[in-house]
Amino acid sequence: MKKTLVGAIVAVAAVLSLSSCGTMPQHAETRIAMPAVVVVQGGPIGARVLIDNVDVGALAKKETRFSVASGTHDFRINMNGQELYNRQLFMQDGTQKVIYLGKQ
């Protein structure tokens, strides 16, 4: 009887260990790439914004947002021939840079 019990325990242990082989936890991972954003606060309404020497729009009332690709960009803001801002910005996906020009 003792031999049969030991044999049964060994058999159950073998079945349990073999049944767990090859199974991996199942999960899904989703990554969403968020664009980098430059936010300009303040400044004169109508000032032109140039990113990499391309006119991308004008400043609005309180703040204006511009999406940019990851990387280094030349960022300028001009009004009536006067340069209000000129910087090179390094941006990564999902980051936000705030440029405060003050109340105008």
DSSP file (Angstrom, degrees, kcal/mol; ACC not computed):
  #  RESIDUE AA STRUCTURE BP1 BP2  ACC     N-H-->O    O-->H-N    N-H-->O    O-->H-N    TCO  KAPPA ALPHA  PHI   PSI    X-CA   Y-CA   Z-CA
    1    1 A M     >        0   0    0      0, 0.0     4,-2.0     0, 0.0     5,-0.2   0.000 360.0 360.0 360.0 -40.0    0.0    0.0    0.0
    2    2 A K  H  >  +     0   0    0      1,-0.2     4,-2.3     2,-0.2     5,-0.2   0.892 360.0  52.0 -63.8 -39.1    2.8    2.4    0.8
    3    3 A K  H  > S+     0   0    0      1,-0.2     4,-2.3     2,-0.2    -1,-0.2   0.882 108.8  50.6 -63.9 -39.1    4.4    1.7   -2.6
    4    4 A T  H  > S+     0   0    0      2,-0.2     4,-2.2     1,-0.2    -1,-0.2   0.883 110.0  49.5 -67.6 -39.6    1.2    2.5   -4.3
    5    5 A L  H  X S+     0   0    0     -4,-2.0     4,-2.2     2,-0.2    -2,-0.2   0.915 112.1  47.4 -66.2 -44.2    0.8    5.8   -2.5
    6    6 A V  H  X S+     0   0    0     -4,-2.3     4,-2.3     1,-0.2    -2,-0.2   0.907 112.1  50.9 -64.2 -41.2    4.3    6.9   -3.3
    7    7 A G  H  X S+     0   0    0     -4,-2.3     4,-2.2     1,-0.2    -2,-0.2   0.891 110.0  49.8 -62.3 -40.5    3.8    5.9   -6.9
    8    8 A A  H  X S+     0   0    0     -4,-2.2     4,-2.4     2,-0.2    -2,-0.2   0.899 110.4  49.6 -66.6 -40.6    0.6    7.9   -7.1
    9    9 A I  H  X S+     0   0    0     -4,-2.2     4,-2.5     2,-0.2    -2,-0.2   0.913 111.9  48.6 -64.1 -42.9    2.3   11.0   -5.6
   10   10 A V  H  X S+     0   0    0     -4,-2.3     4,-2.3     2,-0.2    -2,-0.2   0.907 111.7  49.9 -63.4 -41.7    5.2   10.7   -8.1
   11   11 A A  H  X S+     0   0    0     -4,-2.2     4,-2.3     2,-0.2    -2,-0.2   0.914 111.6  47.5 -64.1 -43.6    2.7   10.3  -10.9
   12   12 A V  H  X S+     0   0    0     -4,-2.4     4,-2.5     2,-0.2    -2,-0.2   0.913 111.9  50.4 -64.6 -42.7    0.7   13.4   -9.9
   13   13 A A  H  X S+     0   0    0     -4,-2.5     4,-2.3     1,-0.2    -1,-0.2   0.897 110.7  49.7 -62.3 -40.2    3.9   15.5   -9.4
   14   14 A A  H  X S+     0   0    0     -4,-2.3     4,-2.2     2,-0.2    -2,-0.2   0.914 111.4  48.3 -65.4 -42.7    5.1   14.4  -12.9
   15   15 A V  H  X S+     0   0    0     -4,-2.3     4,-2.2     1,-0.2    -2,-0.2   0.919 112.6  48.7 -64.2 -43.5    1.7   15.4  -14.5
   16   16 A L  H  X S+     0   0    0     -4,-2.5     4,-1.0     1,-0.2    -2,-0.2   0.905 112.6  47.0 -64.6 -41.4    1.7   18.7  -12.7
   17   17 A S  H  < S+     0   0    0     -4,-2.3     4,-0.5     1,-0.2    -1,-0.2   0.881 114.6  46.7 -70.6 -35.6    5.2   19.6  -13.7
   18   18 A L  H >< S+     0   0    0     -4,-2.2     3,-0.7     1,-0.2    -2,-0.2   0.842 106.9  57.7 -73.0 -32.9    4.6   18.6  -17.4
   19   19 A S  H 3< S+     0   0    0     -4,-2.2    -1,-0.2     1,-0.2    -2,-0.2   0.764 104.6  52.0 -70.6 -22.8    1.4   20.4  -17.6
   20   20 A S  T >< S+     0   0    0     -4,-1.0     3,-1.2    -3,-0.2    -1,-0.2   0.612  85.8 106.8 -87.9 -11.0    3.0   23.7  -16.7
   21   21 A C  T <  S+     0   0    0     -3,-0.7     3,-0.1    -4,-0.5    -3,-0.0  -0.440  84.8  12.8 -68.6 137.5    5.7   23.4  -19.4
   22   22 A G  T 3  S+     0   0    0      1,-0.2     2,-0.5    -2,-0.1    -1,-0.2   0.402  92.7 121.9  82.8  -3.3    5.4   25.7  -22.3
   23   23 A T    <   -     0   0    0     -3,-1.2    -1,-0.2     3,-0.0     3,-0.0  -0.817  38.5-174.4 -96.9 132.5    2.7   27.9  -20.9
   24   24 A M        -     0   0    0     -2,-0.5     2,-0.1    -3,-0.1    -3,-0.0  -0.908  34.9 -96.2-120.1 147.9    3.6   31.6  -20.7
   25   25 A P        -     0   0    0      0, 0.0     2,-0.5     0, 0.0    -1,-0.0  -0.398  40.1-134.1 -61.5 138.8    1.6   34.4  -19.1
   26   26 A Q        +     0   0    0     -2,-0.1     2,-0.3     2,-0.0    -3,-0.0  -0.845  40.2 144.1 -99.8 128.6   -0.5   36.1  -21.7
   27   27 A H        -     0   0    0     -2,-0.5     2,-0.4     2,-0.0     0, 0.0  -0.979  35.8-135.3-154.7 162.3   -0.6   39.9  -21.7
   28   28 A A        -     0   0    0     -2,-0.3     2,-0.5     2,-0.0    -2,-0.0  -0.963  11.0-159.2-123.3 140.5   -0.7   42.8  -24.1
   29   29 A E        -     0   0    0     -2,-0.4     2,-0.5     2,-0.0    -2,-0.0  -0.980   7.6-171.9-121.0 129.1    1.3   45.9  -24.1
   30   30 A T        -     0   0    0     -2,-0.5     2,-0.5     2,-0.0    -2,-0.0  -0.979   1.2-170.2-122.4 127.5    0.2   49.0  -25.9
   31   31 A R        -     0   0    0     -2,-0.5     2,-0.6     2,-0.0    -2,-0.0  -0.961   5.8-159.8-116.6 134.2    2.4   52.1  -26.3
   32   32 A I        -     0   0    0     -2,-0.5     2,-0.7     2,-0.0    -2,-0.0  -0.956  14.1-139.6-114.2 120.5    1.0   55.3  -27.6
   33   33 A A        -     0   0    0     -2,-0.6    61,-0.1    61,-0.0    -2,-0.0  -0.697  18.5-160.0 -81.3 115.0    3.5   57.8  -29.0
   34   34 A M        -     0   0    0     -2,-0.7    60,-1.2     1,-0.1    61,-0.2  -0.778  20.1-117.3 -93.3 137.7    2.5   61.3  -27.9
   35   35 A P        -     0   0    0      0, 0.0     2,-0.2     0, 0.0    34,-0.1  -0.321  28.1-105.6 -70.2 157.4    3.9   64.1  -29.9
   36   36 A A  E     -A   68   0A   0     32,-1.4    32,-2.6    58,-0.2     2,-0.4  -0.583  38.8-153.9 -76.4 147.0    6.2   66.7  -28.4
   37   37 A V  E     -Ab  67  96A   0     58,-2.5    60,-2.4    30,-0.2     2,-0.5  -0.988  14.2-158.5-131.7 133.3    4.4   70.0  -27.8
   38   38 A V  E     -Ab  66  97A   0     28,-2.9    28,-2.3    -2,-0.4     2,-0.5  -0.955  15.0-162.5-106.4 125.3    5.8   73.6  -27.6
   39   39 A V  E     -Ab  65  98A   0     58,-3.2    60,-3.4    -2,-0.5     2,-0.6  -0.938   2.6-160.6-111.3 123.6    3.4   75.9  -25.7
   40   40 A V  E     -Ab  64  99A   0     24,-3.0    24,-2.2    -2,-0.5     2,-0.4  -0.920   8.7-166.7-104.5 121.1    3.9   79.7  -26.1
   41   41 A Q  E     -Ab  63 100A   0     58,-3.2    60,-3.1    -2,-0.6    61,-0.5  -0.902  54.2 -11.0-109.1 135.1    2.2   81.7  -23.4
   42   42 A G  S    S+     0   0    0     20,-2.4    61,-0.2    -2,-0.4    18,-0.1  -0.383  73.7 124.6  78.6-158.8    1.8   85.5  -23.8
   43   43 A G  S    S-     0   0    0     59,-2.6    61,-0.4    58,-0.1     2,-0.2   0.004  72.5 -48.3  85.1 163.5    3.4   87.5  -26.5
   44   44 A P    >   -     0   0    0      0, 0.0     3,-2.0     0, 0.0    15,-0.3  -0.498  61.4-110.6 -73.8 134.1    1.7   89.8  -29.0
   45   45 A I  T 3  S+     0   0    0      1,-0.3    15,-0.2    -2,-0.2     3,-0.1  -0.412 104.5  27.4 -61.2 132.3   -1.3   88.3  -30.8
   46   46 A G  T 3  S+     0   0    0     13,-2.0    -1,-0.3     1,-0.3    14,-0.1   0.275  80.3 144.4  97.8 -10.7   -0.4   87.7  -34.5
   47   47 A A    <   -     0   0    0     -3,-2.0    12,-2.1    13,-0.1    -1,-0.3  -0.381  52.2-118.3 -60.3 139.8    3.3   87.2  -34.0
   48   48 A R  E     -CD  58  78B   0     30,-2.5    30,-2.5    10,-0.2     2,-0.5  -0.628  20.0-149.0 -88.5 139.3    4.5   84.6  -36.4
   49   49 A V  E     -CD  57  77B   0      8,-3.1     7,-2.7    -2,-0.3     8,-0.8  -0.920  11.5-169.2-109.0 127.4    6.0   81.3  -35.2
   50   50 A L  E     -CD  55  76B   0     26,-3.0    26,-2.9    -2,-0.5     2,-0.5  -0.972   5.3-170.8-119.2 126.7    8.7   79.6  -37.4
   51   51 A I  E >  S-CD  54  75B   0      3,-2.4     3,-1.2    -2,-0.5    24,-0.2  -0.975  82.4 -13.0-116.2 120.0    9.9   76.1  -36.7
   52   52 A D  T 3  S-     0   0    0     22,-3.1    -1,-0.2    -2,-0.5    23,-0.1   0.891 130.4 -56.1  53.7  43.2   12.9   75.1  -38.7
   53   53 A N  T 3  S+     0   0    0     21,-0.3     2,-0.5     1,-0.2    -1,-0.2   0.648 113.3 120.2  65.3  19.8   12.3   78.2  -40.9
   54   54 A V  E <   -C   51   0B   0     -3,-1.2    -3,-2.4     2,-0.0     2,-0.5  -0.968  67.5-126.4-114.4 125.4    8.8   77.1  -41.7
   55   55 A D  E     +C   50   0B   0     -2,-0.5    -5,-0.2    -5,-0.2     3,-0.1  -0.575  32.2 174.5 -70.3 116.3    5.9   79.5  -40.7
   56   56 A V  E     -     0   0B   0     -7,-2.7     2,-0.3    -2,-0.5    -1,-0.2   0.404  51.6 -69.9-107.6   0.6    3.6   77.3  -38.7
   57   57 A G  E     -C   49   0B   0     -8,-0.8    -8,-3.1   -11,-0.0    -1,-0.3  -0.852  51.4 -69.8 142.1-175.5    1.1   80.0  -37.5
   58   58 A A  E     -C   48   0B   0     -2,-0.3   -10,-0.2   -10,-0.2     2,-0.2  -0.773  47.4 -96.3-115.4 157.8    0.5   83.0  -35.4
   59   59 A L        -     0   0    0    -12,-2.1   -13,-2.0   -15,-0.3     2,-0.1  -0.493  38.8-155.6 -71.6 141.2    0.2   83.5  -31.6
   60   60 A A        -     0   0    0    -15,-0.2     4,-0.1    -2,-0.2   -13,-0.1  -0.155  37.3 -67.0-101.0-160.6   -3.4   83.5  -30.3
   61   61 A K  S    S-     0   0    0      2,-0.2   -19,-0.2    -2,-0.1     3,-0.1   0.971 111.7  -6.4 -60.7 -85.4   -4.7   85.0  -27.1
   62   62 A K  S    S-     0   0    0      1,-0.3   -20,-2.4   -21,-0.1     2,-0.3   0.916 129.9  -5.7 -86.1 -44.9   -3.4   83.4  -23.9
   63   63 A E  E     -A   41   0A   0    -22,-0.2     2,-0.4     2,-0.0    -1,-0.3  -0.997  53.4-157.1-151.4 152.8   -1.4   80.4  -25.3
   64   64 A T  E     -A   40   0A   0    -24,-2.2   -24,-3.0    -2,-0.3     2,-0.4  -0.996  13.6-149.1-132.3 136.8   -0.7   78.7  -28.5
   65   65 A R  E     -A   39   0A   0     -2,-0.4     2,-0.4   -26,-0.2   -26,-0.2  -0.853  10.0-172.5-111.2 141.3    0.4   75.1  -28.9
   66   66 A F  E     -A   38   0A   0    -28,-2.3   -28,-2.9    -2,-0.4     2,-0.3  -0.988  15.3-143.6-132.9 123.5    2.6   73.6  -31.7
   67   67 A S  E     -A   37   0A   0     -2,-0.4     2,-0.3   -30,-0.2   -30,-0.2  -0.678  24.8-178.8 -83.8 138.5    3.2   69.9  -32.1
   68   68 A V  E     -A   36   0A   0    -32,-2.6   -32,-1.4    -2,-0.3     2,-0.1  -0.943  27.1-109.2-135.3 157.2    6.7   68.9  -33.3
   69   69 A A        -     0   0    0     -2,-0.3    22,-0.2     1,-0.1     2,-0.0  -0.378  50.9 -82.8 -76.6 162.1    8.5   65.7  -34.1
   70   70 A S  S    S+     0   0    0     -2,-0.1     2,-0.3    20,-0.1    22,-0.2  -0.369  90.7  57.2 -62.3 145.2   11.2   64.4  -31.8
   71   71 A G  E    S- E   0  91B   0     20,-3.2    20,-3.0    -3,-0.1     2,-0.4  -0.793  93.2 -40.1 129.7-171.3   14.6   66.0  -32.4
   72   72 A T  E     - E   0  90B   0     -2,-0.3     2,-0.4    18,-0.2    18,-0.2  -0.794  55.9-177.7 -97.1 133.7   16.3   69.4  -32.4
   73   73 A H  E     - E   0  89B   0     16,-3.0    16,-3.1    -2,-0.4     2,-0.6  -0.977  29.7-126.9-133.9 143.7   14.4   72.3  -33.9
   74   74 A D  E     - E   0  88B   0     -2,-0.4   -22,-3.1    14,-0.2     2,-0.5  -0.813  32.7-167.2 -84.6 124.6   15.1   76.0  -34.5
   75   75 A F  E     +DE  51  87B   0     12,-3.1    12,-2.3    -2,-0.6     2,-0.3  -0.965  11.6 169.5-123.4 117.9   12.2   77.9  -32.9
   76   76 A R  E     -DE  50  86B   0    -26,-2.9   -26,-3.0    -2,-0.5     2,-0.4  -0.948  20.2-161.8-130.2 149.2   11.7   81.6  -33.7
   77   77 A I  E     -DE  49  85B   0      8,-2.1     7,-3.0    -2,-0.3     8,-1.4  -0.995  17.8-178.9-129.5 125.3    8.9   84.1  -33.0
   78   78 A N  E     -DE  48  83B   0    -30,-2.5   -30,-2.5    -2,-0.4     2,-0.3  -0.928  12.8-173.8-126.3 147.4    8.8   87.3  -35.1
   79   79 A M  E >  S- E   0  82B   0      3,-2.6     3,-2.2    -2,-0.3   -32,-0.1  -0.941  75.2 -22.0-142.0 119.6    6.6   90.4  -35.1
   80   80 A N  T 3  S-     0   0    0     -2,-0.3     3,-0.1     1,-0.3   -33,-0.0   0.875 127.7 -48.4  50.6  45.2    6.8   93.2  -37.6
   81   81 A G  T 3  S+     0   0    0      1,-0.2     2,-0.5     0, 0.0    -1,-0.3   0.382 114.4 117.6  81.6  -5.1   10.4   92.3  -38.5
   82   82 A Q  E <   -E   79   0B   0     -3,-2.2    -3,-2.6     2,-0.0     2,-0.6  -0.829  63.1-133.3 -99.1 131.8   11.5   92.1  -34.8
   83   83 A E  E     +E   78   0B   0     -2,-0.5    -5,-0.2    -5,-0.2     3,-0.1  -0.745  26.5 174.5 -85.9 118.0   12.7   88.8  -33.4
   84   84 A L  E     +     0   0B   0     -7,-3.0     2,-0.3    -2,-0.6    -6,-0.2   0.724  69.1  11.4 -93.1 -26.5   11.1   88.1  -30.0
   85   85 A Y  E     +E   77   0B   0     -8,-1.4    -8,-2.1     2,-0.0    -1,-0.3  -0.978  56.4 171.4-155.4 136.5   12.4   84.6  -29.5
   86   86 A N  E     +E   76   0B   0     -2,-0.3     2,-0.3   -10,-0.2   -10,-0.2  -0.798  23.3 138.8-151.8 104.9   15.2   82.5  -31.1
   87   87 A R  E     -E   75   0B   0    -12,-2.3   -12,-3.1    -2,-0.3     2,-0.6  -0.968  48.2-123.8-143.3 157.3   16.3   79.2  -29.6
   88   88 A Q  E     -E   74   0B   0     -2,-0.3     2,-0.4   -14,-0.2   -14,-0.2  -0.931  34.6-163.4-100.7 124.7   17.2   75.7  -30.6
   89   89 A L  E     -E   73   0B   0    -16,-3.1   -16,-3.0    -2,-0.6     2,-0.6  -0.910  14.4-151.2-114.8 134.1   15.0   73.2  -28.8
   90   90 A F  E     -E   72   0B   0     -2,-0.4     2,-0.4   -18,-0.2   -18,-0.2  -0.918  24.9-175.1-100.5 123.5   15.6   69.5  -28.3
   91   91 A M  E     -E   71   0B   0    -20,-3.0   -20,-3.2    -2,-0.6     2,-0.3  -0.924  13.4-163.7-123.3 143.9   12.2   67.7  -28.0
   92   92 A Q    >   -     0   0    0     -2,-0.4     3,-2.2   -22,-0.2   -24,-0.1  -0.903  42.5 -81.7-119.4 153.3   11.3   64.1  -27.3
   93   93 A D  T 3  S+     0   0    0     -2,-0.3   -57,-0.1     1,-0.3     3,-0.1  -0.226 116.5  18.5 -51.2 136.2    8.0   62.4  -27.8
   94   94 A G  T 3  S+     0   0    0    -60,-1.2    -1,-0.3     1,-0.3     2,-0.2   0.408  98.4 119.8  84.0  -2.4    5.6   63.1  -25.0
   95   95 A T    <   -     0   0    0     -3,-2.2   -58,-2.5   -61,-0.2     2,-0.4  -0.584  47.0-153.7 -95.4 160.0    7.4   66.2  -23.7
   96   96 A Q  E     -b   37   0A   0    -60,-0.2     2,-0.5    -2,-0.2   -58,-0.2  -0.999   3.9-165.0-133.8 132.1    6.1   69.7  -23.4
   97   97 A K  E     -b   38   0A   0    -60,-2.4   -58,-3.2    -2,-0.4     2,-0.5  -0.970   9.8-153.7-116.4 129.1    8.2   72.9  -23.4
   98   98 A V  E     -b   39   0A   0     -2,-0.5     2,-0.6   -60,-0.2   -58,-0.2  -0.908   5.0-165.4-106.5 126.3    6.6   76.2  -22.3
   99   99 A I  E     -b   40   0A   0    -60,-3.4   -58,-3.2    -2,-0.5     2,-0.7  -0.952   7.3-159.3-108.7 119.0    7.9   79.5  -23.6
  100  100 A Y  E     +b   41   0A   0     -2,-0.6   -58,-0.2   -60,-0.2     3,-0.1  -0.883  18.0 172.6-104.1 116.1    6.7   82.4  -21.6
  101  101 A L        -     0   0    0    -60,-3.1   -59,-0.2    -2,-0.7    -1,-0.1   0.439  43.3-124.1 -99.6  -1.9    6.8   85.7  -23.5
  102  102 A G        -     0   0    0    -61,-0.5   -59,-2.6   -59,-0.1     2,-0.4  -0.121  44.5 -44.1  84.0 174.0    5.0   87.8  -20.9
  103  103 A K              0   0    0    -61,-0.2   -41,-0.0     1,-0.1   -62,-0.0  -0.644 360.0 360.0 -80.7 132.8    1.9   89.9  -21.2
  104  104 A Q              0   0    0    -61,-0.4    -1,-0.1    -2,-0.4    -2,-0.0   0.347 360.0 360.0-130.8 360.0    1.9   92.0  -24.3
